[in-house]
């Protein structure tokens, strides 16, 4: 476990990353039914990809993607800052 936590702090040091820890309880208010990958394309359009054990789904309709983007941004806003997140990891 220590090696995994160390690798997270190394990851957080990279200038091209953002690392935030969100308390588990935030997931109750900002839940996703499935793991979701949100992508912004070069033309600034957004798509969402979700996957279950049975299938994957690529969603391009912004009426369906926008609520997922909103939930993600709200989760990101409520999560600990990068400095606070690294401090939490180092404390563990």
URKA-V895809 format. One record per residue. PHI is phi as a letter, one per 40 degrees, with the letter a starting at -180 (999 if undefined). BURIAL is # if it has 16 or more other C-alpha atoms within 10 Angstrom, else .. Layout:
BEGIN
PHI/BURIAL + PHI/BURIAL
END
This chain:
BEGIN
999/. + c/. + c/. + c/. + c/. + c/. + c/. + c/# + c/# + c/. + d/. + c/# + c/. + c/. + c/. + b/. + b/. + b/. + b/# + b/# + b/# + b/# + d/. + d/. + c/. + c/. + c/. + c/. + c/. + b/# + c/. + b/. + c/. + b/. + c/. + b/# + b/. + b/# + b/. + b/. + c/. + c/. + c/. + g/. + c/. + b/# + b/# + b/# + b/# + b/# + a/. + b/. + c/. + c/. + a/. + b/. + b/. + b/. + b/. + b/. + c/. + c/. + c/. + c/. + c/# + d/. + c/. + c/# + c/# + c/. + c/# + c/# + c/. + c/. + c/# + c/# + c/. + c/. + c/# + c/# + c/# + c/# + c/. + c/. + c/# + c/# + c/. + c/. + c/. + c/. + c/. + c/.
END
